[in-house]
Amino acid sequence: MAKITLSQAAGWCGGRVDPKYADVAFLGASNDSRNIQPGQLFLALQGVRDGHDFIPMAMEKGAAAVLCTHCDGDFPAIVVEDVRIALGQIAAGERQRLGMKVVGVTGSVGKSTTKEMIACVLSAAYRVAKTPANHNNDIGMPMAILSMPEDAEIAVLEMGMNHFREIAYLTQIAKPNAAVIINIGTMHIEHLGSQQGILKAKLEILEGLQPGGKLLLNGDDAHLWSVRDSLEVIPTYFGVNNADCQVKAEDVRNDGKVTFTVKISDETMNIDLPVEGMHFVSDALAAVSVGLAMGVTPAQISDALAHFRNMEGRQEIFEAKGYTIIKDCYNAGPESMAAALAVLGTRKGRRIAVLGDMLELGVCAPAEHYRIGRIAAENADAVLAYGPNSSRVVSGALTGGMPDGLTGAFTDRDALVDALKLLAKKGDILLFKGSHGMHMELALEKFLKDET
């Protein structure tokens, strides 16, 4: 990553710097004083606690300078009216200075996996940077940009939201050369009212799209297909079920791994993905589409995806203590929950779904959790649910035909784990899935720790 001087950053955000500190430089930024690295810019954000209270700790740990609204002491600082807005302005300045191309990725389900696949494909031909983990909001994405290496040729930036105008803000910072929308689901419907509202919010990504930029949309999503004639940018569509897509998947198979043939005009390429689940096909098609748009050859794309490895916590399948574990604890919505259960359903053996609540569904929550319970009954032999809506999941499972003795609803994580220990037998396949805020990884950790 490149060093940025305080005077340079202040010029981008309109901040004030004491002249004696103008040439102080920083590498990257952090809003966590506990984990800040030497040489980083500390962000004194206003959250549950006032970040200004942690400036001494950050400086003691080696922060190069502070971005703050007031400076009570003598240390290198950029003083601004709003730290969050200033962070975005500094990131926008750095993005422009680096001159790299940017691929922006959004959607309701599968953003992170698609980002990882796109980065995997582009890495076959370019030096690629990407947003790490869940750095997809108004703090995380700008911090990611400030940590990108000087020689990055392409950045793949994930953009998340749960309210209107959040993606509009991110896209003005990122100024993408290509924008990808994976799907329009029901995640965050609590704040956006309807899927039409979610569609409107996702399309905000176009507000920052560079002139001549590419728009890549999932043609199997009815909401995204419906806007094809109303957009100023002519989109390229990818899909499996829509014959009118420019990038199409054919002969799709899911048997321990996902294989399919991609057809583009009269040309074809074979894709062999080392993952399980039909839901990964759309993610891979997005990566193929971006790769082709950026000049990556079909042979490079096919080889890159054959060696793809997903992020930790995203459908990790492994053996532990005599069980097959499917760890998919990063996040969850109705669409991704159904996809994870479908993967569980393909497994041979006794299958137990350990499901945490899906958050931010608003008034849709009771019906969606009940529906997931019905789907669980089709794909699992037992279901244990955790959270305020756990009884709705169990009700759906019972209605779907699952025996009463093979279900359980819990609002205490330890009680959930105790029940699982009584139910599970060596050789079982266990799926752990839930929204990030339910921390199902903790249930998995405790279960495995308690196993002898």
N, C-alpha and C positions, 0 to 999 in steps of 0.2 A: 504494500500500500504506500501511497505517497504522503509525504509530510505536508501539512497545510499550516501556514502561519496565521497567527491571530489577526493580523491586519488584513490578510486575504479573506479569511472567514467573515470578519466584520464587514468587509466591503460587500460580500454577498448578502448579508442579512441586515445591514444597516445598524450594526451594533457599535458600541464604544469600547475602545481599548486604551489603557494607559500607554502612552508612547514608549515608555521604557520596556514594555512587554510586547511591543508590536511584532518583533521577529521571533518570539517564542513559537515553536511549531508542535503540532500534535499528530498522532497516528491513530485514527479511529476514535470512536466515542462510546461511552457507556453511561447508563443511568443508575447503575448498581454500585454503590460505594464499596460493597463487600467484595465484589469480584473485579473491580476495575484493574486494568493492566497498566503498568508503568508507561507513560508517554501518551495515554489517551486523554481525550477531552471529557470532563465530567459534566453531565447534564443535570442541572439542579431543577428538576421538574417538580411540579406541584401535583402530588397524588394524595393517597391516604395520609402520607406524611409530607412535609415540606422538604424538598431535596436540598434546600439551602442549609438545613440542619446537619447534613452529612458532608458538607464541603471539607471540614477539617480532616475527616477520616479519608476522603478521597485523595486529598493532597498528601496525607501521610503515607498512603499506599503508592504514591508516585504519579498521580495525575499530572499531566503537563499544564493543564489550565482548566478553567470552569466556564460554562455557559450559564449565565444567571441573570436575574432581574435586578439584583442589588449586590454590592460587593462590600462586605463588612470585614475589611482586613486588607493586607498588602500581599496579593498573590496574582499570578497571571489570570486574566478573566476577560470575557466578552460580555458586556452588559447590554441586555436587550429588553424589550417590553414583554415579549412572550417567548419562553424558551422553546416550546413545541414548534411554533411557527418558524422561529429562527433556525432550528434544527433542519426543518424541511428546506429552507432557503439555502442553507450551507450545503446540504446534500444535492440540491438542484445545481448549485454552482460547481460542485465537484464532478457531478455526472457530465456536465457540459465540458469541463476542463479535460476530463479523461477522454472524451470523444468516442467512447465505445458505443456499439449498437446495443439496443435494449429490447428484450422480449418480455412483455408484460403478460402475466397469467392470472386469470381469475375464474370463478365459477363456484357453485355451491358445494360440490363434492369432488375430491380428487385433485385439488389445486397443487398440493405439495408433491404428490406422486408425479403429476404431469410436469411440474417444474423440474423435478429430478430427471425424468426421462428426456425432456428437452435439453437440459444441460448435458446429459450423457451423450446424446446424438451430436450436439454442436461441438462437444469436446473432441470429436473425431477429426475436426478440421480447424478449430479455433482455440485460442486461450479463453476459457470461460470462467466467469464468476457467477455466483448465485446467492440468493438470500438463504441464510442458514435456518434450520429448524422452523419455528413459527414466526419469523421476523417479517410479518406481512401487513403490519398496521402502520399508523402514522408516526410511531416511534421506531419500531423495528426495521422497517424498510429503509428509512433514511440512514440509520446506523449501519445497516448492511452496505449501503453505497459508500459510506465513509471508510469502510474496512476493505474495499476492493483493491486489488493490486494495480499498480501503475500500468502494467502491460496487458490488462484485460482487453480483449477485443469485442466480446459480447457478454452482457450481463443478463441473466434470467431472473426476473423479479416477480415474486408472488405478491398478489394484492388481495387482501381480505377486507371485509367490511361487515357491519351489522346495522348501519344506518345510512340513509341517503347522504350523498355528497362526500363520503369518505373515499371512495375510489376516485372521484373527481379530483380530490386533493392529491392522492398518490400519483395519479397519472400525469399531473402537471409537474411533479418532481421528476418522474421517471422519463417522460417524453419518449414512449416506446416507438421503435421502428416496426414492431410487429405486436399485435394484441391477440391473445387467445382467450376465448370463453368456452369452458368445458361443458357446462350444463346450467340449467336453472332449476334448482330443487326447492326444498322447504326450510333449509337452514336459515335462521335469523328471521323467519316469517313473523315472529313476535313484534319486531320493530318495523317491518316493511309492509305489513298488512296482507299481502297476497303474492303469488308468484309473478304477477304482472309488475308489482312493485319491486320484486327482486330483479326481474329482467331490466327494468328501468335503471336500477342502481348499478347493475353489472355493465350496462352499456355506457356508463359514465367513462369507462376506460378510453372511449373514442375521443374524449375531449382533449387528451394530451397526445394522441397519435400523430407522429410526424407526417408531414406532407409526403405522399407516395407510400406511406406505411401499409403493411399487410394486416388484414383482419381475418382470423381463422376461427371458424365456428363449428360446433358439433351439429351436423345436419340431422342426427337422430333425435335431437331435442326439439319438440314441437314449438316451444316458445322462441327458440333461436331461429328456427326455420321460418317462422311467421314474419320476421322482420326483414327478410332478404331483399324485398323491393322498396323498403322505406329508408334504407341507410344510404348516406352519401358515399361511403366507401363500399366498393363491391367486395363481398366476402368470398373467401374460399371455404367450402364446406368439406368436412371429413365425416365419415360414418360407416355403419355396418348395414343398417336396414333401409337406408334411403338411397335408391338407385341413382338419384340425381346429384349425389355428392361428387365432387371432383376427385377426392381421395377416398377410395372405398376399400373396406376389408371384406374378403371372401374366404370361404372354406375355413371358418373359425373353429378351432378345437380347443377344448380345455380338459386335459388329461394329465394332471400332475404339473403341467406347464401350459402356457397359452401359445398356440401357433395359428398363423393366418397368412393369407396372401394379400398384399396391397396392390390395388389396380389404379393406375393414373393414366388416363387416356388409353393408349395401346400398350403401355409398359406395365410390368409387374415386378414385385420384389417379395421375397419370403421373409417373414418375421417370426422369430423363435424366442419367446419371452420366458425367462426363468422364474415366473410367478404363477400363482393359481388364481383364477377368477375371471369371468367374462367381463367384469367391469373395467379391467385393465386395458381392454382393446381400445376404447375411446381415448384413454390417456396416451397410449402408444401411437395412435393415429394422429393425435395432435403433435406429438414429437416428430413423426414422419413429415407432417405438413410443414412444420417450422424448418426442419432440416432441409427439405427440398427448396423452400423459399429462400434459405440462406446459402444455397449452393453446395450443401453436403451431398455427396454422391449416394445413390441407392446402396452400393456395396458397403460404404462407410456406415450408413444408417443401420443396415441389417446387422452388421458386426457389432456396432455399439450396443444395440438393444439386446443382443444375445448375451452380453456381459453386464446387463443392468442389475444394480443392487439398490433396493429401496432404503429409505430412512429408517432409523431405529424406531420401533413402536408402530410401524405401518405394516401390518400383516406379516409379522415375523413368525415363521413356523419352525419349531425346534422340539427336540426330545429332552425331557427333564424328569428325573425321579420316577421313570416308568410311564409317564404321560406324554402324549403329543399335545403341545401347546400352540395355539394360534393367538398370538399377542397382537391386538389391534386397538391399542388404548389411546392413540393420539387424539382422536376426536370422533364424533358420531352424529349423524343425522339419519332420518328415515331411509334415505337412499343408500348410504354407505352401510347402515346396519343390515338392510336387506341383502346387500351384496356380500357382506361378511358371513351371514347365515347361509347364503347359497354356497359359499366355499365350504363351510362346515358340512353342509348337506351332501357334498360329493365324497366325503371321507367314509371309509369303511371301518366299522367299529361302533362302540357306544359313544354317543356324542352329547356333550353337556355345554349348553350356552350359558355363560355367566355375563349378564348384561346390565350395564349401568344406564341411568336415565340419559335421554337425549335432551339437551338444554336449548333454550331460546326458541321454543315452538309456540309459546303463548297459548291461545285458546285451542290450538290444534293438538296440544300435548296429549290429552286423554285419548283422543281417537287414534293418534299416530302410535302411541305406546301399545294400545290394544291391537292395532293392525300388526305391529312387529311381533306381538305375542302369537298371533295366528301364523305368521311366517315362521316363527321359531318352532311351532308345532310340526311344521312340514319338514324341517331340516335338522331337528335335534331330537334326542330321546329324553332329555330333561332340560329344564330351564330354571335358573336361579336369577332373580332380578333384584337390583339394588337402587334405591332412591325413592323420592316422593311418588313417582308414577309406577313403582314396581308392581303394585297390585293390579294395575291396568294391563301390564305385560302378562302377568299370570292369568288374569281373566281371559285374555285373548288366546293364550296357550291352551287353557282348559276348553274353551269353546272350539278350538281347532282339533281337539281329540286327545290332548296329552293327559295321561293319568294324573290324578290329584297328588299322589305320593311322589311324583317326579317334578314337582314345581315348588317354588318358594319365593315369597316377597319379603324384602328386608330394607330397613332404613338405617341399619347399623352395619358397617363394613366388617367388623370382627364377627358378628353373628352370621353374615353371609359366608365368610371363610369357614367358620365352624360347621355350617351346614354342608358346604362343599366337601370338607374332609370326611364327613359321614357318608356322603353320596358317592364320591368318586372312587373308582377302582383302577388299579394298574392296567394300562392298555387303553384307557379312555382317551378321547380327543376332547380337549377343553378350549373353548373360545372365550377370550376375555375382550369385551368391547363396550365402549361407553364414551360419552362426551369427556373432553379433557378435564373439566371441572369435577367429574366423578372419580377421577384418579383410580381407575381400575387396575393400573399397574401396581398399586399398593396392595390390592387384594391378591393379585398374582404373586407378588413377592412374599407376602405373609403365608400364602398357601404352600409355596415351595419351601420356604424356610421351615415351616412346621412339619413338613414331610420327613420321614426317617428312612 
